[in-house]
Amino acid sequence: MSGYVPGQPVRVKADFPETRGPCHIRTPHYLRGRQGVVERMLGRFPNPEDLAFARPAAPCALYHVRFD
């Protein structure tokens, strides 16, 4: 996610990469494919999916998203 603003609707990607091989996924199954609303940007942080496998981790934006 990048360039989102507060109040903007967003949809969580409906993807299940763990079915394709080892990976580190932080998105809960119950949120995949669901729509939410951006509350605020929290900052830019190293990508945790890369850090989990000791790969170089480029910073990526992290957002607080509200779901009904």
mmCIF file as Biopython writes it, N, C-alpha, C and O atoms, coordinates in Angstrom:
data_model
#
loop_
_atom_site.group_PDB
_atom_site.id
_atom_site.type_symbol
_atom_site.label_atom_id
_atom_site.label_alt_id
_atom_site.label_comp_id
_atom_site.label_asym_id
_atom_site.label_entity_id
_atom_site.label_seq_id
_atom_site.pdbx_PDB_ins_code
_atom_site.Cartn_x
_atom_site.Cartn_y
_atom_site.Cartn_z
_atom_site.occupancy
_atom_site.B_iso_or_equiv
_atom_site.auth_seq_id
_atom_site.auth_asym_id
_atom_site.pdbx_PDB_model_num
ATOM 1   N N  . MET A ? 1  ? 0.840   -1.164  0.000  1.0 0.0 1  A 1 
ATOM 2   C CA . MET A ? 1  ? 0.000   0.000   0.000  1.0 0.0 1  A 1 
ATOM 3   C C  . MET A ? 1  ? 0.891   1.235   0.000  1.0 0.0 1  A 1 
ATOM 4   O O  . MET A ? 1  ? 1.846   1.327   0.771  1.0 0.0 1  A 1 
ATOM 5   N N  . SER A ? 2  ? 0.569   2.170   -0.865 1.0 0.0 2  A 1 
ATOM 6   C CA . SER A ? 2  ? 1.313   3.426   -0.821 1.0 0.0 2  A 1 
ATOM 7   C C  . SER A ? 2  ? 0.448   4.545   -1.354 1.0 0.0 2  A 1 
ATOM 8   O O  . SER A ? 2  ? -0.323  4.359   -2.295 1.0 0.0 2  A 1 
ATOM 9   N N  . GLY A ? 3  ? 0.583   5.712   -0.741 1.0 0.0 3  A 1 
ATOM 10  C CA . GLY A ? 3  ? -0.127  6.872   -1.216 1.0 0.0 3  A 1 
ATOM 11  C C  . GLY A ? 3  ? -1.594  6.941   -0.831 1.0 0.0 3  A 1 
ATOM 12  O O  . GLY A ? 3  ? -2.361  7.638   -1.495 1.0 0.0 3  A 1 
ATOM 13  N N  . TYR A ? 4  ? -2.008  6.252   0.208  1.0 0.0 4  A 1 
ATOM 14  C CA . TYR A ? 4  ? -3.401  6.312   0.635  1.0 0.0 4  A 1 
ATOM 15  C C  . TYR A ? 4  ? -3.601  7.481   1.584  1.0 0.0 4  A 1 
ATOM 16  O O  . TYR A ? 4  ? -2.660  7.914   2.251  1.0 0.0 4  A 1 
ATOM 17  N N  . VAL A ? 5  ? -4.823  7.994   1.645  1.0 0.0 5  A 1 
ATOM 18  C CA . VAL A ? 5  ? -5.150  9.129   2.511  1.0 0.0 5  A 1 
ATOM 19  C C  . VAL A ? 5  ? -6.274  8.728   3.466  1.0 0.0 5  A 1 
ATOM 20  O O  . VAL A ? 5  ? -7.069  7.843   3.150  1.0 0.0 5  A 1 
ATOM 21  N N  . PRO A ? 6  ? -6.344  9.376   4.636  1.0 0.0 6  A 1 
ATOM 22  C CA . PRO A ? 6  ? -7.428  9.071   5.572  1.0 0.0 6  A 1 
ATOM 23  C C  . PRO A ? 6  ? -8.800  9.213   4.914  1.0 0.0 6  A 1 
ATOM 24  O O  . PRO A ? 6  ? -9.053  10.158  4.167  1.0 0.0 6  A 1 
ATOM 25  N N  . GLY A ? 7  ? -9.681  8.250   5.209  1.0 0.0 7  A 1 
ATOM 26  C CA . GLY A ? 7  ? -11.024 8.239   4.643  1.0 0.0 7  A 1 
ATOM 27  C C  . GLY A ? 7  ? -11.144 7.481   3.333  1.0 0.0 7  A 1 
ATOM 28  O O  . GLY A ? 7  ? -12.251 7.235   2.855  1.0 0.0 7  A 1 
ATOM 29  N N  . GLN A ? 8  ? -10.014 7.111   2.751  1.0 0.0 8  A 1 
ATOM 30  C CA . GLN A ? 8  ? -10.032 6.401   1.469  1.0 0.0 8  A 1 
ATOM 31  C C  . GLN A ? 8  ? -10.392 4.931   1.677  1.0 0.0 8  A 1 
ATOM 32  O O  . GLN A ? 8  ? -9.805  4.266   2.531  1.0 0.0 8  A 1 
ATOM 33  N N  . PRO A ? 9  ? -11.358 4.415   0.900  1.0 0.0 9  A 1 
ATOM 34  C CA . PRO A ? 9  ? -11.655 2.986   1.007  1.0 0.0 9  A 1 
ATOM 35  C C  . PRO A ? 9  ? -10.541 2.163   0.368  1.0 0.0 9  A 1 
ATOM 36  O O  . PRO A ? 9  ? -9.979  2.553   -0.656 1.0 0.0 9  A 1 
ATOM 37  N N  . VAL A ? 10 ? -10.233 1.040   0.969  1.0 0.0 10 A 1 
ATOM 38  C CA . VAL A ? 10 ? -9.221  0.112   0.448  1.0 0.0 10 A 1 
ATOM 39  C C  . VAL A ? 10 ? -9.748  -1.306  0.599  1.0 0.0 10 A 1 
ATOM 40  O O  . VAL A ? 10 ? -10.608 -1.576  1.437  1.0 0.0 10 A 1 
ATOM 41  N N  . ARG A ? 11 ? -9.229  -2.196  -0.213 1.0 0.0 11 A 1 
ATOM 42  C CA . ARG A ? 11 ? -9.619  -3.605  -0.129 1.0 0.0 11 A 1 
ATOM 43  C C  . ARG A ? 11 ? -8.366  -4.442  0.100  1.0 0.0 11 A 1 
ATOM 44  O O  . ARG A ? 11 ? -7.358  -4.272  -0.586 1.0 0.0 11 A 1 
ATOM 45  N N  . VAL A ? 12 ? -8.440  -5.341  1.065  1.0 0.0 12 A 1 
ATOM 46  C CA . VAL A ? 12 ? -7.339  -6.261  1.347  1.0 0.0 12 A 1 
ATOM 47  C C  . VAL A ? 12 ? -7.272  -7.270  0.208  1.0 0.0 12 A 1 
ATOM 48  O O  . VAL A ? 12 ? -8.290  -7.808  -0.227 1.0 0.0 12 A 1 
ATOM 49  N N  . LYS A ? 13 ? -6.082  -7.511  -0.254 1.0 0.0 13 A 1 
ATOM 50  C CA . LYS A ? 13 ? -5.885  -8.464  -1.337 1.0 0.0 13 A 1 
ATOM 51  C C  . LYS A ? 13 ? -6.391  -9.847  -0.924 1.0 0.0 13 A 1 
ATOM 52  O O  . LYS A ? 13 ? -6.055  -10.352 0.147  1.0 0.0 13 A 1 
ATOM 53  N N  . ALA A ? 14 ? -7.199  -10.444 -1.788 1.0 0.0 14 A 1 
ATOM 54  C CA . ALA A ? 14 ? -7.733  -11.792 -1.532 1.0 0.0 14 A 1 
ATOM 55  C C  . ALA A ? 14 ? -6.760  -12.805 -2.115 1.0 0.0 14 A 1 
ATOM 56  O O  . ALA A ? 14 ? -7.006  -13.384 -3.174 1.0 0.0 14 A 1 
ATOM 57  N N  . ASP A ? 15 ? -5.660  -13.009 -1.415 1.0 0.0 15 A 1 
ATOM 58  C CA . ASP A ? 15 ? -4.596  -13.879 -1.911 1.0 0.0 15 A 1 
ATOM 59  C C  . ASP A ? 15 ? -4.187  -14.807 -0.770 1.0 0.0 15 A 1 
ATOM 60  O O  . ASP A ? 15 ? -4.243  -14.432 0.401  1.0 0.0 15 A 1 
ATOM 61  N N  . PHE A ? 16 ? -3.783  -16.003 -1.122 1.0 0.0 16 A 1 
ATOM 62  C CA . PHE A ? 16 ? -3.355  -16.992 -0.146 1.0 0.0 16 A 1 
ATOM 63  C C  . PHE A ? 16 ? -1.991  -17.542 -0.566 1.0 0.0 16 A 1 
ATOM 64  O O  . PHE A ? 16 ? -1.889  -18.698 -0.978 1.0 0.0 16 A 1 
ATOM 65  N N  . PRO A ? 17 ? -0.927  -16.707 -0.463 1.0 0.0 17 A 1 
ATOM 66  C CA . PRO A ? 17 ? 0.397   -17.125 -0.929 1.0 0.0 17 A 1 
ATOM 67  C C  . PRO A ? 17 ? 0.956   -18.325 -0.181 1.0 0.0 17 A 1 
ATOM 68  O O  . PRO A ? 17 ? 1.830   -19.022 -0.697 1.0 0.0 17 A 1 
ATOM 69  N N  . GLU A ? 18 ? 0.466   -18.575 1.026  1.0 0.0 18 A 1 
ATOM 70  C CA . GLU A ? 18 ? 0.982   -19.724 1.775  1.0 0.0 18 A 1 
ATOM 71  C C  . GLU A ? 18 ? 0.665   -21.042 1.082  1.0 0.0 18 A 1 
ATOM 72  O O  . GLU A ? 18 ? 1.271   -22.066 1.399  1.0 0.0 18 A 1 
ATOM 73  N N  . THR A ? 19 ? -0.278  -21.032 0.137  1.0 0.0 19 A 1 
ATOM 74  C CA . THR A ? 19 ? -0.575  -22.250 -0.632 1.0 0.0 19 A 1 
ATOM 75  C C  . THR A ? 19 ? 0.467   -22.502 -1.719 1.0 0.0 19 A 1 
ATOM 76  O O  . THR A ? 19 ? 0.501   -23.579 -2.315 1.0 0.0 19 A 1 
ATOM 77  N N  . ARG A ? 20 ? 1.321   -21.501 -1.976 1.0 0.0 20 A 1 
ATOM 78  C CA . ARG A ? 20 ? 2.340   -21.630 -3.030 1.0 0.0 20 A 1 
ATOM 79  C C  . ARG A ? 20 ? 3.725   -21.960 -2.486 1.0 0.0 20 A 1 
ATOM 80  O O  . ARG A ? 20 ? 4.663   -22.147 -3.261 1.0 0.0 20 A 1 
ATOM 81  N N  . GLY A ? 21 ? 3.861   -22.033 -1.195 1.0 0.0 21 A 1 
ATOM 82  C CA . GLY A ? 21 ? 5.168   -22.348 -0.624 1.0 0.0 21 A 1 
ATOM 83  C C  . GLY A ? 21 ? 5.402   -21.575 0.654  1.0 0.0 21 A 1 
ATOM 84  O O  . GLY A ? 21 ? 4.542   -20.811 1.093  1.0 0.0 21 A 1 
ATOM 85  N N  . PRO A ? 22 ? 6.574   -21.772 1.256  1.0 0.0 22 A 1 
ATOM 86  C CA . PRO A ? 22 ? 6.871   -21.109 2.520  1.0 0.0 22 A 1 
ATOM 87  C C  . PRO A ? 22 ? 6.838   -19.592 2.377  1.0 0.0 22 A 1 
ATOM 88  O O  . PRO A ? 22 ? 7.406   -19.035 1.438  1.0 0.0 22 A 1 
ATOM 89  N N  . CYS A ? 23 ? 6.175   -18.937 3.307  1.0 0.0 23 A 1 
ATOM 90  C CA . CYS A ? 23 ? 6.136   -17.483 3.320  1.0 0.0 23 A 1 
ATOM 91  C C  . CYS A ? 23 ? 5.668   -17.016 4.692  1.0 0.0 23 A 1 
ATOM 92  O O  . CYS A ? 23 ? 5.177   -17.802 5.502  1.0 0.0 23 A 1 
ATOM 93  N N  . HIS A ? 24 ? 5.830   -15.740 4.928  1.0 0.0 24 A 1 
ATOM 94  C CA . HIS A ? 24 ? 5.398   -15.135 6.191  1.0 0.0 24 A 1 
ATOM 95  C C  . HIS A ? 24 ? 4.291   -14.146 5.856  1.0 0.0 24 A 1 
ATOM 96  O O  . HIS A ? 24 ? 4.557   -13.119 5.232  1.0 0.0 24 A 1 
ATOM 97  N N  . ILE A ? 25 ? 3.071   -14.427 6.251  1.0 0.0 25 A 1 
ATOM 98  C CA . ILE A ? 25 ? 1.928   -13.575 5.940  1.0 0.0 25 A 1 
ATOM 99  C C  . ILE A ? 25 ? 1.333   -13.043 7.236  1.0 0.0 25 A 1 
ATOM 100 O O  . ILE A ? 25 ? 1.028   -13.817 8.143  1.0 0.0 25 A 1 
ATOM 101 N N  . ARG A ? 26 ? 1.167   -11.728 7.328  1.0 0.0 26 A 1 
ATOM 102 C CA . ARG A ? 26 ? 0.613   -11.120 8.531  1.0 0.0 26 A 1 
ATOM 103 C C  . ARG A ? 26 ? -0.875  -10.823 8.398  1.0 0.0 26 A 1 
ATOM 104 O O  . ARG A ? 26 ? -1.508  -10.437 9.381  1.0 0.0 26 A 1 
ATOM 105 N N  . THR A ? 27 ? -1.448  -10.990 7.218  1.0 0.0 27 A 1 
ATOM 106 C CA . THR A ? 27 ? -2.861  -10.681 7.012  1.0 0.0 27 A 1 
ATOM 107 C C  . THR A ? 27 ? -3.727  -11.849 7.472  1.0 0.0 27 A 1 
ATOM 108 O O  . THR A ? 27 ? -3.594  -12.954 6.945  1.0 0.0 27 A 1 
ATOM 109 N N  . PRO A ? 28 ? -4.606  -11.630 8.440  1.0 0.0 28 A 1 
ATOM 110 C CA . PRO A ? 28 ? -5.485  -12.713 8.886  1.0 0.0 28 A 1 
ATOM 111 C C  . PRO A ? 28 ? -6.416  -13.180 7.775  1.0 0.0 28 A 1 
ATOM 112 O O  . PRO A ? 28 ? -6.842  -12.382 6.940  1.0 0.0 28 A 1 
ATOM 113 N N  . HIS A ? 29 ? -6.725  -14.457 7.765  1.0 0.0 29 A 1 
ATOM 114 C CA . HIS A ? 29 ? -7.619  -15.006 6.736  1.0 0.0 29 A 1 
ATOM 115 C C  . HIS A ? 29 ? -8.955  -14.280 6.694  1.0 0.0 29 A 1 
ATOM 116 O O  . HIS A ? 29 ? -9.493  -14.045 5.612  1.0 0.0 29 A 1 
ATOM 117 N N  . TYR A ? 30 ? -9.501  -13.920 7.857  1.0 0.0 30 A 1 
ATOM 118 C CA . TYR A ? 30 ? -10.838 -13.326 7.907  1.0 0.0 30 A 1 
ATOM 119 C C  . TYR A ? 30 ? -10.892 -11.915 7.321  1.0 0.0 30 A 1 
ATOM 120 O O  . TYR A ? 30 ? -11.982 -11.386 7.105  1.0 0.0 30 A 1 
ATOM 121 N N  . LEU A ? 31 ? -9.722  -11.285 7.057  1.0 0.0 31 A 1 
ATOM 122 C CA . LEU A ? 31 ? -9.714  -9.958  6.438  1.0 0.0 31 A 1 
ATOM 123 C C  . LEU A ? 31 ? -9.451  -9.992  4.938  1.0 0.0 31 A 1 
ATOM 124 O O  . LEU A ? 31 ? -9.690  -9.000  4.249  1.0 0.0 31 A 1 
ATOM 125 N N  . ARG A ? 32 ? -8.970  -11.097 4.432  1.0 0.0 32 A 1 
ATOM 126 C CA . ARG A ? 32 ? -8.615  -11.158 3.010  1.0 0.0 32 A 1 
ATOM 127 C C  . ARG A ? 32 ? -9.858  -10.965 2.143  1.0 0.0 32 A 1 
ATOM 128 O O  . ARG A ? 32 ? -10.863 -11.660 2.295  1.0 0.0 32 A 1 
ATOM 129 N N  . GLY A ? 33 ? -9.755  -9.998  1.230  1.0 0.0 33 A 1 
ATOM 130 C CA . GLY A ? 33 ? -10.861 -9.680  0.335  1.0 0.0 33 A 1 
ATOM 131 C C  . GLY A ? 33 ? -11.845 -8.665  0.906  1.0 0.0 33 A 1 
ATOM 132 O O  . GLY A ? 33 ? -12.743 -8.217  0.193  1.0 0.0 33 A 1 
ATOM 133 N N  . ARG A ? 34 ? -11.698 -8.292  2.178  1.0 0.0 34 A 1 
ATOM 134 C CA . ARG A ? 34 ? -12.630 -7.359  2.823  1.0 0.0 34 A 1 
ATOM 135 C C  . ARG A ? 34 ? -12.256 -5.912  2.533  1.0 0.0 34 A 1 
ATOM 136 O O  . ARG A ? 34 ? -11.090 -5.599  2.290  1.0 0.0 34 A 1 
ATOM 137 N N  . GLN A ? 35 ? -13.250 -5.036  2.560  1.0 0.0 35 A 1 
ATOM 138 C CA . GLN A ? 35 ? -13.020 -3.611  2.362  1.0 0.0 35 A 1 
ATOM 139 C C  . GLN A ? 35 ? -12.948 -2.911  3.709  1.0 0.0 35 A 1 
ATOM 140 O O  . GLN A ? 35 ? -13.693 -3.239  4.633  1.0 0.0 35 A 1 
ATOM 141 N N  . GLY A ? 36 ? -12.038 -1.939  3.810  1.0 0.0 36 A 1 
ATOM 142 C CA . GLY A ? 36 ? -11.891 -1.127  5.003  1.0 0.0 36 A 1 
ATOM 143 C C  . GLY A ? 36 ? -11.686 0.322   4.607  1.0 0.0 36 A 1 
ATOM 144 O O  . GLY A ? 36 ? -11.739 0.666   3.427  1.0 0.0 36 A 1 
ATOM 145 N N  . VAL A ? 37 ? -11.451 1.171   5.599  1.0 0.0 37 A 1 
ATOM 146 C CA . VAL A ? 37 ? -11.227 2.594   5.375  1.0 0.0 37 A 1 
ATOM 147 C C  . VAL A ? 37 ? -9.931  2.993   6.073  1.0 0.0 37 A 1 
ATOM 148 O O  . VAL A ? 37 ? -9.720  2.670   7.241  1.0 0.0 37 A 1 
ATOM 149 N N  . VAL A ? 38 ? -9.067  3.699   5.345  1.0 0.0 38 A 1 
ATOM 150 C CA . VAL A ? 38 ? -7.799  4.164   5.906  1.0 0.0 38 A 1 
ATOM 151 C C  . VAL A ? 38 ? -8.089  5.181   6.999  1.0 0.0 38 A 1 
ATOM 152 O O  . VAL A ? 38 ? -8.809  6.155   6.776  1.0 0.0 38 A 1 
ATOM 153 N N  . GLU A ? 39 ? -7.526  4.950   8.180  1.0 0.0 39 A 1 
ATOM 154 C CA . GLU A ? 39 ? -7.648  5.884   9.298  1.0 0.0 39 A 1 
ATOM 155 C C  . GLU A ? 39 ? -6.478  6.868   9.298  1.0 0.0 39 A 1 
ATOM 156 O O  . GLU A ? 39 ? -6.668  8.080   9.398  1.0 0.0 39 A 1 
ATOM 157 N N  . ARG A ? 40 ? -5.243  6.314   9.181  1.0 0.0 40 A 1 
ATOM 158 C CA . ARG A ? 40 ? -4.055  7.172   9.154  1.0 0.0 40 A 1 
ATOM 159 C C  . ARG A ? 40 ? -2.833  6.352   8.758  1.0 0.0 40 A 1 
ATOM 160 O O  . ARG A ? 40 ? -2.816  5.127   8.873  1.0 0.0 40 A 1 
ATOM 161 N N  . MET A ? 41 ? -1.817  7.063   8.292  1.0 0.0 41 A 1 
ATOM 162 C CA . MET A ? 41 ? -0.540  6.422   7.990  1.0 0.0 41 A 1 
ATOM 163 C C  . MET A ? 41 ? 0.256   6.357   9.292  1.0 0.0 41 A 1 
ATOM 164 O O  . MET A ? 41 ? 0.296   7.328   10.048 1.0 0.0 41 A 1 
ATOM 165 N N  . LEU A ? 42 ? 0.885   5.223   9.552  1.0 0.0 42 A 1 
ATOM 166 C CA . LEU A ? 42 ? 1.657   5.033   10.772 1.0 0.0 42 A 1 
ATOM 167 C C  . LEU A ? 42 ? 3.146   5.282   10.575 1.0 0.0 42 A 1 
ATOM 168 O O  . LEU A ? 42 ? 3.878   5.487   11.544 1.0 0.0 42 A 1 
ATOM 169 N N  . GLY A ? 43 ? 3.595   5.264   9.324  1.0 0.0 43 A 1 
ATOM 170 C CA . GLY A ? 43 ? 5.003   5.482   9.019  1.0 0.0 43 A 1 
ATOM 171 C C  . GLY A ? 43 ? 5.486   4.486   7.976  1.0 0.0 43 A 1 
ATOM 172 O O  . GLY A ? 43 ? 4.703   3.727   7.406  1.0 0.0 43 A 1 
ATOM 173 N N  . ARG A ? 44 ? 6.807   4.506   7.736  1.0 0.0 44 A 1 
ATOM 174 C CA . ARG A ? 44 ? 7.414   3.570   6.786  1.0 0.0 44 A 1 
ATOM 175 C C  . ARG A ? 44 ? 8.369   2.680   7.574  1.0 0.0 44 A 1 
ATOM 176 O O  . ARG A ? 44 ? 9.176   3.157   8.372  1.0 0.0 44 A 1 
ATOM 177 N N  . PHE A ? 45 ? 8.257   1.375   7.330  1.0 0.0 45 A 1 
ATOM 178 C CA . PHE A ? 45 ? 9.027   0.398   8.090  1.0 0.0 45 A 1 
ATOM 179 C C  . PHE A ? 45 ? 9.549   -0.683  7.150  1.0 0.0 45 A 1 
ATOM 180 O O  . PHE A ? 45 ? 8.958   -0.913  6.095  1.0 0.0 45 A 1 
ATOM 181 N N  . PRO A ? 46 ? 10.656  -1.357  7.515  1.0 0.0 46 A 1 
ATOM 182 C CA . PRO A ? 46 ? 11.147  -2.465  6.689  1.0 0.0 46 A 1 
ATOM 183 C C  . PRO A ? 46 ? 10.057  -3.524  6.526  1.0 0.0 46 A 1 
ATOM 184 O O  . PRO A ? 46 ? 9.334   -3.831  7.474  1.0 0.0 46 A 1 
ATOM 185 N N  . ASN A ? 47 ? 9.948   -4.070  5.339  1.0 0.0 47 A 1 
ATOM 186 C CA . ASN A ? 47 ? 8.927   -5.066  5.016  1.0 0.0 47 A 1 
ATOM 187 C C  . ASN A ? 47 ? 9.124   -6.318  5.880  1.0 0.0 47 A 1 
ATOM 188 O O  . ASN A ? 47 ? 10.133  -7.009  5.744  1.0 0.0 47 A 1 
ATOM 189 N N  . PRO A ? 48 ? 8.151   -6.616  6.780  1.0 0.0 48 A 1 
ATOM 190 C CA . PRO A ? 48 ? 8.311   -7.759  7.683  1.0 0.0 48 A 1 
ATOM 191 C C  . PRO A ? 48 ? 8.324   -9.109  6.967  1.0 0.0 48 A 1 
ATOM 192 O O  . PRO A ? 48 ? 8.920   -10.061 7.471  1.0 0.0 48 A 1 
ATOM 193 N N  . GLU A ? 49 ? 7.681   -9.209  5.805  1.0 0.0 49 A 1 
ATOM 194 C CA . GLU A ? 49 ? 7.710   -10.476 5.060  1.0 0.0 49 A 1 
ATOM 195 C C  . GLU A ? 49 ? 9.129   -10.790 4.599  1.0 0.0 49 A 1 
ATOM 196 O O  . GLU A ? 49 ? 9.521   -11.956 4.560  1.0 0.0 49 A 1 
ATOM 197 N N  . ASP A ? 50 ? 9.910   -9.753  4.245  1.0 0.0 50 A 1 
ATOM 198 C CA . ASP A ? 50 ? 11.313  -9.973  3.875  1.0 0.0 50 A 1 
ATOM 199 C C  . ASP A ? 50 ? 12.171  -10.224 5.112  1.0 0.0 50 A 1 
ATOM 200 O O  . ASP A ? 50 ? 13.037  -11.099 5.102  1.0 0.0 50 A 1 
ATOM 201 N N  . LEU A ? 51 ? 11.935  -9.462  6.173  1.0 0.0 51 A 1 
ATOM 202 C CA . LEU A ? 51 ? 12.721  -9.638  7.401  1.0 0.0 51 A 1 
ATOM 203 C C  . LEU A ? 51 ? 12.585  -11.050 7.961  1.0 0.0 51 A 1 
ATOM 204 O O  . LEU A ? 51 ? 13.538  -11.589 8.525  1.0 0.0 51 A 1 
ATOM 205 N N  . ALA A ? 52 ? 11.404  -11.652 7.810  1.0 0.0 52 A 1 
ATOM 206 C CA . ALA A ? 52 ? 11.170  -12.993 8.353  1.0 0.0 52 A 1 
ATOM 207 C C  . ALA A ? 52 ? 12.096  -14.031 7.729  1.0 0.0 52 A 1 
ATOM 208 O O  . ALA A ? 52 ? 12.382  -15.060 8.341  1.0 0.0 52 A 1 
ATOM 209 N N  . PHE A ? 53 ? 12.565  -13.761 6.509  1.0 0.0 53 A 1 
ATOM 210 C CA . PHE A ? 53 ? 13.462  -14.694 5.822  1.0 0.0 53 A 1 
ATOM 211 C C  . PHE A ? 53 ? 14.862  -14.123 5.672  1.0 0.0 53 A 1 
ATOM 212 O O  . PHE A ? 53 ? 15.638  -14.588 4.838  1.0 0.0 53 A 1 
ATOM 213 N N  . ALA A ? 54 ? 15.191  -13.111 6.481  1.0 0.0 54 A 1 
ATOM 214 C CA . ALA A ? 54 ? 16.526  -12.494 6.490  1.0 0.0 54 A 1 
ATOM 215 C C  . ALA A ? 54 ? 16.930  -11.956 5.126  1.0 0.0 54 A 1 
ATOM 216 O O  . ALA A ? 54 ? 18.108  -11.973 4.769  1.0 0.0 54 A 1 
ATOM 217 N N  . ARG A ? 55 ? 15.947  -11.478 4.364  1.0 0.0 55 A 1 
ATOM 218 C CA . ARG A ? 55 ? 16.226  -10.847 3.073  1.0 0.0 55 A 1 
ATOM 219 C C  . ARG A ? 55 ? 16.312  -9.343  3.272  1.0 0.0 55 A 1 
ATOM 220 O O  . ARG A ? 55 ? 15.777  -8.821  4.250  1.0 0.0 55 A 1 
ATOM 221 N N  . PRO A ? 56 ? 16.986  -8.625  2.351  1.0 0.0 56 A 1 
ATOM 222 C CA . PRO A ? 56 ? 16.971  -7.161  2.424  1.0 0.0 56 A 1 
ATOM 223 C C  . PRO A ? 56 ? 15.514  -6.682  2.392  1.0 0.0 56 A 1 
ATOM 224 O O  . PRO A ? 56 ? 14.710  -7.170  1.598  1.0 0.0 56 A 1 
ATOM 225 N N  . ALA A ? 57 ? 15.192  -5.732  3.253  1.0 0.0 57 A 1 
ATOM 226 C CA . ALA A ? 57 ? 13.805  -5.300  3.407  1.0 0.0 57 A 1 
ATOM 227 C C  . ALA A ? 57 ? 13.666  -3.807  3.121  1.0 0.0 57 A 1 
ATOM 228 O O  . ALA A ? 57 ? 14.077  -2.966  3.920  1.0 0.0 57 A 1 
ATOM 229 N N  . ALA A ? 58 ? 13.084  -3.497  1.975  1.0 0.0 58 A 1 
ATOM 230 C CA . ALA A ? 58 ? 12.831  -2.096  1.629  1.0 0.0 58 A 1 
ATOM 231 C C  . ALA A ? 58 ? 11.724  -1.545  2.529  1.0 0.0 58 A 1 
ATOM 232 O O  . ALA A ? 58 ? 10.809  -2.279  2.904  1.0 0.0 58 A 1 
ATOM 233 N N  . PRO A ? 59 ? 11.801  -0.261  2.877  1.0 0.0 59 A 1 
ATOM 234 C CA . PRO A ? 59 ? 10.737  0.325   3.681  1.0 0.0 59 A 1 
ATOM 235 C C  . PRO A ? 59 ? 9.415   0.345   2.901  1.0 0.0 59 A 1 
ATOM 236 O O  . PRO A ? 59 ? 9.398   0.584   1.694  1.0 0.0 59 A 1 
ATOM 237 N N  . CYS A ? 60 ? 8.325   0.092   3.601  1.0 0.0 60 A 1 
ATOM 238 C CA . CYS A ? 60 ? 7.007   0.182   2.984  1.0 0.0 60 A 1 
ATOM 239 C C  . CYS A ? 60 ? 6.069   0.885   3.971  1.0 0.0 60 A 1 
ATOM 240 O O  . CYS A ? 60 ? 6.259   0.834   5.186  1.0 0.0 60 A 1 
ATOM 241 N N  . ALA A ? 61 ? 5.060   1.537   3.409  1.0 0.0 61 A 1 
ATOM 242 C CA . ALA A ? 61 ? 4.122   2.302   4.231  1.0 0.0 61 A 1 
ATOM 243 C C  . ALA A ? 61 ? 3.235   1.355   5.039  1.0 0.0 61 A 1 
ATOM 244 O O  . ALA A ? 61 ? 2.830   0.296   4.559  1.0 0.0 61 A 1 
ATOM 245 N N  . LEU A ? 62 ? 2.946   1.756   6.259  1.0 0.0 62 A 1 
ATOM 246 C CA . LEU A ? 62 ? 2.052   0.996   7.130  1.0 0.0 62 A 1 
ATOM 247 C C  . LEU A ? 62 ? 0.891   1.908   7.505  1.0 0.0 62 A 1 
ATOM 248 O O  . LEU A ? 62 ? 1.092   3.049   7.921  1.0 0.0 62 A 1 
ATOM 249 N N  . TYR A ? 63 ? -0.320  1.395   7.355  1.0 0.0 63 A 1 
ATOM 250 C CA . TYR A ? 63 ? -1.532  2.175   7.602  1.0 0.0 63 A 1 
ATOM 251 C C  . TYR A ? 63 ? -2.401  1.539   8.661  1.0 0.0 63 A 1 
ATOM 252 O O  . TYR A ? 63 ? -2.407  0.318   8.817  1.0 0.0 63 A 1 
ATOM 253 N N  . HIS A ? 64 ? -3.131  2.354   9.386  1.0 0.0 64 A 1 
ATOM 254 C CA . HIS A ? 64 ? -4.183  1.881   10.290 1.0 0.0 64 A 1 
ATOM 255 C C  . HIS A ? 64 ? -5.468  1.896   9.473  1.0 0.0 64 A 1 
ATOM 256 O O  . HIS A ? 64 ? -5.905  2.953   9.017  1.0 0.0 64 A 1 
ATOM 257 N N  . VAL A ? 65 ? -6.077  0.717   9.285  1.0 0.0 65 A 1 
ATOM 258 C CA . VAL A ? 65 ? -7.290  0.588   8.481  1.0 0.0 65 A 1 
ATOM 259 C C  . VAL A ? 65 ? -8.416  0.072   9.363  1.0 0.0 65 A 1 
ATOM 260 O O  . VAL A ? 65 ? -8.235  -0.893  10.106 1.0 0.0 65 A 1 
ATOM 261 N N  . ARG A ? 66 ? -9.580  0.712   9.284  1.0 0.0 66 A 1 
ATOM 262 C CA . ARG A ? 66 ? -10.754 0.315   10.070 1.0 0.0 66 A 1 
ATOM 263 C C  . ARG A ? 66 ? -11.653 -0.586  9.239  1.0 0.0 66 A 1 
ATOM 264 O O  . ARG A ? 66 ? -11.914 -0.311  8.068  1.0 0.0 66 A 1 
ATOM 265 N N  . PHE A ? 67 ? -12.124 -1.667  9.856  1.0 0.0 67 A 1 
ATOM 266 C CA . PHE A ? 67 ? -13.053 -2.603  9.216  1.0 0.0 67 A 1 
ATOM 267 C C  . PHE A ? 67 ? -14.331 -2.672  10.031 1.0 0.0 67 A 1 
ATOM 268 O O  . PHE A ? 67 ? -14.278 -2.663  11.261 1.0 0.0 67 A 1 
ATOM 269 N N  . ASP A ? 68 ? -15.470 -2.741  9.375  1.0 0.0 68 A 1 
ATOM 270 C CA . ASP A ? 68 ? -16.746 -2.916  10.068 1.0 0.0 68 A 1 
ATOM 271 C C  . ASP A ? 68 ? -16.908 -4.347  10.506 1.0 0.0 68 A 1 
ATOM 272 O O  . ASP A ? 68 ? -17.922 -4.698  11.110 1.0 0.0 68 A 1 
#
